[in-house]
Amino acid sequence: MSTHPQLKDLLEQAAETVPPAEVPRDTWRRGRRRHHRSLALRAAAVVGVVALVAVTPGLVDRATDRSLPQPAGDGSSSLGLPDRLHEVPSYLGSGGERERWADDVVSDDLATGTVAAAWVTRAGLPVLVDATDGTYHLLDLPDFLLTSGLTISWFPGDAPPLALSPDGDHLAYAYAWPATDDGTAVPSGIRVVDLATGEVTRDLPLEGGAGVLVTQVSWSPAGSWLAWSGFETSYWTTSGLNGSKAVTETVAPDGTRRRLPAGGSTVVDDDGTTAVLTGGQVRVHRPDGARSARRPIDILEATEAASLAPDGSRLALGAQEGYDLVTVRLDRDEVSTRSGEGPGDGSWSVRPLGWVDDAVLVQRTPPASGDEGRLSLVPVDGDRPVRDVAALDGGVGPLSVATDLVTEQRPTVSRPAPDWPWSEERWVLTVGLGGLGLLVAGGLAWLVRRRAQRRSAR
């Protein structure tokens, strides 16, 4: 290929007329920094994607694993009543009237060990709090009465037929088979569960009318006797029920049963002496069959919530606002009261849960508004002050407490709050926010890269 003879000269002349190009000394350094920045953003985006892919299954597993939390504990293995009782989130206990509880939330394994407190949620779900580490057990009690179509608001005083023994080792509850519409009597009764083994140690079937509806169950102070009250129904179908005859019964340690012709809140002593609260009075029935004695209650604010002292001499009653304590002497016509002040300015009521000894009892003070309540030690001797020993969330239902685990020197123990499983809304929100964060990071990386490309082009 030939070259024009004057091309070389023309090129040299053109080069002499063109001004020299001035390249900044840091051009290479700035380009390399932008290149490194682009690589870093790409790496960050890749790491974000990998992290989200790795974490999301764990989040989903954590959120969808609705098994109950296992508290770490406070380093103490001694039994005790927690200094705070937490309500169960509604999304964990919404099985519905005709629906079984979810298997991954509620267990049918009744071997929980010693229990410090028990109650039933508004949806009818039994809750037991472990006395060793504070674990919350949500139980599917076989044929539990509240799963037969009744609600807790139906029961007198909002007290479900479920009671924890004073030592926390046994649980008594009322059961009933599903009602029908063909006129068949509903099989019902009371079962006692050994919480160490999960086995039913007593099954007390009840007969009468269209079925016996148990409204209240209680233990004697030492846990040797059982007492229950309720009524025989005139009809009990899927559409409703009606009571026709109030009944009360006591069960001795040897299984001997004695039915009394009365109804109301019932408590029994360890010698078989029974006190029944009804119609503004206390009826005392002796085990020898002697004529029952009546003790009038001249306190209009008194309720039918009751607890019997270990020596059987005094009966503590629940009361509306105005009192910290109302007691009745069963051996004579004597009612003692102690005025008190509730939490805040709202109305409140007191409900005796059990006696620590013959001179001090454990009471619950729930405000009428359903806000946070408290547990208190109330001395019978008016010269000693009331001690608040535990706090209760507003959603904690009427309590049954293992009073043998409570002492004046050590009424409660510290337990960690339960780490409840996530709700579906929470894990969806968590995954959604993670995906949104990834999109934002990717968008920022793309904008930075585009800006760098435009600057390079310019």
C-alpha positions in Angstrom: 0.0 0.0 0.0 1.5 3.3 -1.2 1.6 6.5 1.0 1.1 10.0 -0.3 4.5 11.6 -0.5 3.4 14.8 1.4 1.2 13.0 4.0 3.9 13.0 6.6 4.6 16.7 6.2 0.8 17.5 6.4 0.5 15.5 9.6 3.5 17.2 11.2 2.0 20.7 10.3 -1.4 19.7 11.8 0.2 18.5 15.0 2.1 21.8 15.4 -1.2 23.8 15.2 -3.2 21.7 17.7 -2.8 22.8 21.4 -1.5 20.0 23.6 -4.1 18.1 25.7 -4.0 18.7 29.4 -4.8 15.5 31.4 -5.2 16.0 35.2 -2.7 14.1 37.1 -5.4 12.4 39.3 -7.5 11.1 36.3 -6.3 7.6 36.7 -6.8 7.7 40.5 -10.3 9.0 40.2 -11.2 6.4 37.6 -9.8 3.7 39.7 -11.8 4.9 42.8 -15.0 5.0 40.8 -14.3 1.5 39.5 -13.7 0.3 43.1 -16.9 2.0 44.3 -18.9 0.3 41.6 -17.4 -3.1 42.5 -18.2 -2.5 46.2 -21.8 -1.6 45.4 -22.2 -4.7 43.3 -20.6 -6.8 46.0 -23.0 -5.3 48.7 -26.0 -6.1 46.5 -24.8 -9.7 46.0 -24.2 -10.0 49.8 -27.6 -8.6 50.5 -29.3 -11.1 48.1 -27.4 -14.0 49.6 -28.1 -12.9 53.2 -31.8 -12.5 52.5 -32.0 -15.9 50.8 -30.2 -17.4 53.7 -32.2 -15.7 56.5 -35.7 -15.8 55.0 -36.2 -19.5 55.5 -35.1 -19.1 59.1 -37.5 -16.2 59.5 -40.3 -18.2 58.0 -39.5 -21.2 60.2 -39.2 -19.0 63.3 -42.5 -17.4 62.5 -44.4 -20.5 61.5 -43.0 -22.6 64.3 -45.7 -21.8 66.8 -44.4 -24.2 69.5 -44.3 -22.5 72.9 -41.1 -20.7 74.1 -38.8 -22.3 76.6 -37.6 -19.6 79.1 -34.0 -19.4 79.9 -34.7 -19.1 83.6 -33.1 -17.0 86.2 -30.5 -19.5 87.3 -32.8 -20.9 90.0 -34.4 -24.3 89.7 -36.6 -23.8 92.8 -40.3 -23.9 92.5 -42.2 -20.6 92.7 -45.0 -18.4 91.5 -43.8 -15.9 88.9 -43.8 -12.2 89.9 -45.6 -11.4 86.7 -48.2 -13.4 84.7 -48.5 -12.5 81.0 -51.6 -12.8 78.9 -51.5 -15.1 75.9 -51.6 -13.3 72.6 -55.1 -13.6 71.0 -53.7 -15.1 67.8 -52.4 -18.1 69.8 -55.7 -18.9 71.3 -58.4 -18.4 68.7 -59.4 -21.9 67.9 -63.1 -21.1 67.9 -66.1 -22.8 69.4 -66.3 -25.7 67.0 -62.6 -25.8 66.0 -59.8 -27.7 67.6 -56.8 -25.7 68.6 -53.8 -25.8 66.3 -51.5 -28.7 67.1 -48.4 -26.5 66.8 -49.8 -24.1 69.5 -51.7 -26.3 71.9 -50.5 -29.6 73.3 -52.5 -32.6 74.4 -49.5 -33.7 76.5 -50.7 -33.1 80.1 -47.4 -34.1 81.7 -46.3 -30.5 82.5 -44.7 -31.0 85.9 -45.5 -28.8 88.9 -47.6 -25.8 88.0 -47.7 -22.4 89.8 -50.8 -20.8 88.2 -53.6 -21.7 85.9 -56.4 -19.9 84.1 -58.6 -20.0 81.0 -58.4 -17.4 78.3 -61.5 -15.6 77.0 -61.5 -18.0 74.1 -61.7 -21.0 76.5 -58.0 -22.1 76.2 -56.5 -23.5 79.5 -53.1 -21.9 80.4 -50.7 -23.5 82.9 -47.5 -21.7 84.1 -44.7 -24.0 85.0 -43.4 -23.6 88.6 -39.9 -24.5 87.7 -38.9 -22.2 84.9 -42.1 -20.2 84.0 -42.9 -22.0 80.8 -46.4 -21.4 79.5 -48.3 -24.6 78.6 -51.4 -24.2 76.5 -53.4 -27.4 76.9 -56.1 -29.2 74.9 -57.8 -30.8 77.9 -59.9 -33.8 76.8 -63.6 -32.9 76.7 -63.0 -29.7 78.7 -66.4 -28.1 79.4 -65.6 -24.8 77.7 -64.9 -26.6 74.4 -68.5 -27.9 74.4 -69.9 -24.6 73.2 -70.0 -22.6 76.5 -67.9 -19.4 77.0 -66.1 -18.3 80.1 -68.5 -15.3 80.4 -71.3 -17.7 81.1 -70.0 -18.9 84.4 -70.8 -17.2 87.7 -68.2 -14.7 88.7 -66.3 -15.5 85.4 -64.7 -18.5 87.2 -64.3 -21.5 84.9 -64.6 -25.0 86.4 -60.8 -25.6 86.6 -58.7 -25.7 89.8 -55.1 -26.3 90.6 -54.2 -28.3 93.7 -52.4 -26.4 96.5 -49.1 -28.2 95.8 -49.4 -27.6 92.0 -49.1 -31.3 91.1 -52.8 -32.0 90.1 -55.4 -30.3 88.1 -59.2 -30.8 88.5 -61.5 -29.7 85.7 -65.1 -30.3 84.5 -65.8 -32.2 81.3 -68.8 -32.8 79.1 -69.4 -34.6 75.9 -70.8 -32.7 72.9 -74.5 -32.1 73.3 -77.0 -33.4 70.8 -80.6 -32.6 69.8 -82.2 -36.0 70.2 -82.9 -35.6 73.9 -80.0 -37.7 75.1 -78.5 -36.7 78.4 -75.0 -35.2 78.1 -72.3 -37.3 79.9 -70.4 -35.0 82.2 -68.2 -35.1 85.3 -64.9 -34.1 86.9 -61.4 -35.4 86.1 -58.3 -35.1 88.1 -54.9 -35.1 86.2 -51.6 -35.9 87.7 -49.4 -33.3 86.1 -46.2 -35.3 86.6 -47.4 -38.1 84.4 -50.2 -36.5 82.5 -52.5 -39.4 83.4 -56.1 -39.0 84.7 -56.1 -40.3 88.3 -59.8 -39.7 89.0 -62.8 -39.7 86.7 -66.0 -38.7 88.5 -69.0 -39.1 86.2 -72.1 -37.1 87.2 -75.7 -38.0 86.5 -79.0 -36.1 86.8 -81.5 -34.5 84.6 -80.3 -33.9 81.0 -76.8 -33.8 82.3 -75.0 -32.1 85.3 -73.3 -28.8 84.4 -70.4 -28.1 86.8 -69.8 -24.4 87.4 -67.1 -24.4 90.0 -64.4 -26.8 91.4 -62.3 -26.3 94.5 -59.7 -28.2 96.6 -59.4 -28.4 100.4 -56.5 -26.5 101.9 -54.3 -29.6 102.0 -55.5 -31.0 98.6 -57.1 -34.1 100.1 -60.8 -33.3 99.4 -62.6 -32.0 96.3 -65.8 -30.0 96.2 -67.9 -28.9 93.2 -71.1 -27.1 92.6 -73.4 -26.8 89.6 -76.9 -27.8 88.6 -78.8 -30.5 86.9 -80.1 -29.4 83.6 -83.7 -29.7 82.4 -82.5 -29.7 78.8 -79.0 -29.5 77.2 -78.8 -29.3 73.5 -76.6 -27.8 70.8 -78.9 -24.7 70.9 -78.9 -24.1 74.6 -79.4 -25.4 78.1 -81.3 -24.6 81.3 -80.8 -25.5 84.9 -83.5 -27.0 87.1 -81.8 -28.0 90.3 -78.7 -26.7 92.1 -76.4 -29.3 93.5 -73.2 -29.5 95.5 -70.9 -32.5 96.1 -67.8 -33.3 98.1 -65.3 -36.1 97.3 -63.3 -37.6 100.1 -59.7 -39.0 99.7 -61.1 -42.5 99.5 -63.5 -41.6 96.8 -66.6 -41.4 99.0 -69.0 -38.8 97.6 -71.6 -36.8 99.4 -74.2 -34.7 97.5 -75.7 -31.7 99.3 -79.1 -30.1 98.4 -77.7 -26.7 97.8 -75.9 -24.7 95.1 -73.4 -21.9 95.1 -69.7 -21.4 95.5 -68.5 -24.3 97.5 -65.3 -24.9 99.6 -64.4 -27.9 101.7 -62.1 -28.4 104.7 -59.7 -31.4 105.1 -62.1 -33.0 107.6 -65.0 -32.8 105.1 -66.7 -29.7 106.6 -68.3 -27.9 103.7 -69.2 -24.2 103.3 -71.6 -23.2 100.6 -72.2 -19.5 99.7 -75.6 -18.7 98.3 -78.3 -16.1 98.7 -76.2 -13.7 100.9 -75.4 -16.3 103.5 -73.0 -19.2 104.3 -74.3 -22.7 105.0 -71.9 -24.9 106.9 -72.4 -28.7 106.5 -70.6 -31.0 108.9 -69.3 -34.4 107.7 -71.2 -36.2 110.5 -74.5 -35.1 108.9 -75.4 -32.7 111.6 -77.9 -30.0 110.8 -76.4 -27.3 108.7 -75.6 -23.9 110.3 -76.3 -20.6 108.6 -74.1 -17.6 108.8 -75.5 -14.4 107.3 -73.3 -12.1 105.4 -74.3 -8.5 106.0 -71.9 -7.1 103.5 -73.7 -6.1 100.3 -70.4 -5.8 98.4 -69.4 -9.4 99.2 -69.3 -11.9 96.3 -69.4 -15.7 96.1 -65.6 -16.0 95.5 -64.3 -17.8 98.6 -61.3 -19.5 100.1 -61.1 -21.5 103.3 -58.3 -21.1 105.9 -56.1 -24.2 106.6 -57.5 -24.6 110.1 -61.1 -24.4 108.8 -62.1 -21.6 111.1 -62.4 -18.7 108.6 -63.7 -18.2 105.2 -62.4 -15.3 103.0 -64.9 -13.8 100.6 -64.5 -11.8 97.5 -65.7 -8.2 97.6 -66.4 -5.2 95.4 -64.5 -1.9 95.9 -64.1 -0.6 99.4 -62.5 -3.6 101.0 -59.1 -5.4 101.1 -60.5 -8.2 103.1 -63.8 -9.8 104.1 -63.8 -12.9 106.4 -66.5 -15.0 108.1 -65.9 -17.1 111.2 -67.6 -20.5 110.6 -67.9 -21.3 114.3 -69.9 -18.2 115.1 -71.8 -15.3 113.5 -68.9 -12.9 113.0 -67.9 -11.1 109.8 -64.6 -9.1 109.8 -63.7 -6.5 107.2 -60.7 -4.5 106.3 -61.1 -1.3 104.2 -58.7 -0.7 101.4 -57.9 1.3 98.3 -57.7 -0.1 94.8 -55.1 0.8 92.2 -55.8 4.2 90.8 -59.2 5.9 90.8 -61.2 3.2 89.0 -63.4 0.6 90.5 -61.9 -2.8 91.5 -62.8 -6.0 93.3 -60.8 -8.5 95.4 -60.9 -12.3 94.9 -59.2 -14.6 97.5 -57.1 -17.3 95.9 -55.9 -19.2 98.9 -54.2 -19.0 102.3 -50.4 -18.9 102.9 -51.1 -19.8 106.5 -53.9 -19.3 109.0 -53.2 -15.6 109.2 -52.3 -14.5 105.6 -54.0 -15.1 102.3 -53.3 -14.5 98.7 -55.8 -12.2 96.9 -56.2 -10.9 93.4 -57.2 -7.3 92.8 -58.5 -6.9 89.3 -59.6 -3.5 88.1 -63.1 -3.3 86.6 -61.6 -1.9 83.3 -59.6 -5.1 82.6 -56.3 -3.3 82.9 -53.3 -4.6 84.8 -54.1 -6.3 88.1 -52.0 -7.4 91.0 -51.6 -10.2 93.5 -51.3 -9.3 97.2 -50.6 -10.9 100.5 -53.3 -9.8 102.9 -52.8 -10.4 106.7 -55.9 -11.1 108.7 -54.4 -8.9 111.4 -55.3 -5.4 110.4 -52.1 -3.9 112.0 -49.9 -5.5 109.2 -49.8 -3.9 105.8 -50.9 -5.4 102.5 -48.0 -6.4 100.3 -48.3 -6.4 96.5 -46.2 -9.3 95.3 -47.0 -9.9 91.6 -48.4 -8.1 88.5 -51.0 -9.5 86.2 -51.7 -8.5 82.6 -55.2 -7.5 81.8 -55.8 -10.6 79.7 -55.0 -13.1 82.5 -58.3 -14.8 83.4 -59.6 -15.8 86.8 -56.7 -17.5 88.6 -56.1 -20.7 90.4 -52.8 -20.6 92.3 -50.6 -23.3 93.9 -50.6 -21.7 97.4 -48.1 -24.2 98.8 -45.5 -22.5 96.7 -46.1 -19.1 98.2 -44.6 -18.0 101.5 -44.4 -14.6 103.3 -40.6 -14.7 103.0 -40.6 -15.7 99.3 -44.0 -15.0 97.8 -42.9 -14.9 94.2 -39.9 -15.5 92.0 -38.5 -13.7 88.9 -39.1 -15.4 85.6 -38.3 -14.1 82.1 -41.2 -13.0 79.9 -42.3 -15.6 77.4 -41.0 -15.1 73.8 -44.2 -15.9 72.1 -44.1 -17.3 68.5 -44.6 -14.7 65.8 -48.0 -14.0 64.3 -48.5 -14.4 60.6 -48.8 -10.6 60.2 -45.5 -10.1 61.9 -43.5 -12.6 59.8 -45.1 -11.3 56.6 -44.2 -7.8 57.6 -40.6 -8.9 58.4 -40.1 -10.6 55.1 -41.8 -7.8 53.2 -39.5 -5.2 54.8 -36.5 -7.3 54.1 -37.5 -7.5 50.4 -38.2 -3.8 50.3 -34.8 -3.1 51.8 -33.2 -5.3 49.1 -35.0 -3.4 46.3 -33.9 -0.1 47.7 -30.3 -1.2 48.0 -30.4 -2.5 44.4 -32.0 0.7 43.2 -29.3 2.8 44.8 -26.6 0.6 43.3 -28.1 1.0 39.9 -28.3 4.8 40.2 -24.7 5.1 41.3 -23.6 2.9 38.4 -25.6 5.0 35.9 -24.2 8.2 37.2 -20.7 6.8 37.0 -21.3 5.7 33.4 -22.6 9.1 32.4 -19.6 10.8 33.9 -17.3 8.4 32.0 -19.1 9.1 28.8 -18.7 12.9 29.3 
